[in-house]
Amino acid sequence: MLPGPNDSRWGAIVDDPNRFSFSFLALRILMQRISRRSPMSPAERTAAIDEVYACFKKNEPLIAADITAVFG
């Protein structure tokens, strides 16, 4: 089960988008795009967190391995 969008681990994913090696292609592409935005303003960071959370939520059944890798 995914933690809520206010969980601090979402921010950690956005702050270091290359920390994890995701298996889901759409997620890998999203993280590459986010890594090019660095450094981000607070508003951009919040938008990136929302985008990553939405991707995880939408594809939750397909990315169980990635969810486990990030959130245990």
C-alpha positions in Angstrom: 0.0 0.0 0.0 1.3 3.4 -0.9 1.9 6.1 1.8 0.0 9.3 1.4 1.3 12.1 -0.7 2.5 14.0 2.4 4.9 11.3 3.4 8.4 12.6 3.5 9.7 9.7 1.4 8.1 11.2 -1.7 10.2 14.3 -1.3 13.3 12.1 -0.9 12.5 10.4 -4.3 12.2 13.8 -6.0 15.3 15.2 -4.3 17.4 12.3 -5.5 15.7 10.9 -8.6 18.6 8.7 -9.5 18.7 6.9 -6.1 16.5 4.1 -7.3 16.6 2.0 -10.4 12.9 1.6 -11.3 11.8 -1.3 -13.4 8.6 0.4 -14.8 9.5 2.3 -18.0 7.1 5.2 -17.5 8.4 5.7 -14.0 12.1 5.7 -15.2 11.2 8.3 -17.9 9.4 10.5 -15.3 12.4 10.3 -12.9 14.8 11.2 -15.7 12.7 14.2 -16.5 12.6 15.3 -12.9 16.4 14.9 -12.5 16.8 17.5 -15.3 14.8 20.0 -13.3 17.4 20.3 -10.6 17.6 22.6 -8.7 13.9 23.1 -8.1 11.9 25.9 -6.5 9.6 24.8 -3.6 6.6 25.0 -6.0 8.4 22.9 -8.6 9.3 20.4 -6.0 5.7 20.1 -4.8 4.5 19.7 -8.4 7.2 16.9 -8.9 6.1 15.1 -5.8 2.4 15.3 -6.9 3.4 13.9 -10.3 5.4 11.0 -8.9 2.7 10.2 -6.4 0.1 10.2 -9.2 2.2 7.9 -11.4 2.7 5.4 -8.5 -1.0 5.6 -7.6 -2.2 5.1 -11.2 0.1 2.2 -11.9 0.1 0.6 -8.4 -0.9 -2.9 -9.6 1.9 -2.8 -12.2 4.8 -1.5 -10.1 4.7 -3.6 -7.0 8.4 -4.3 -7.2 9.2 -0.6 -7.4 6.9 0.2 -4.5 8.6 -2.5 -2.4 12.1 -1.1 -3.4 11.2 2.4 -2.3 8.9 1.9 0.7 9.8 -1.6 1.9 
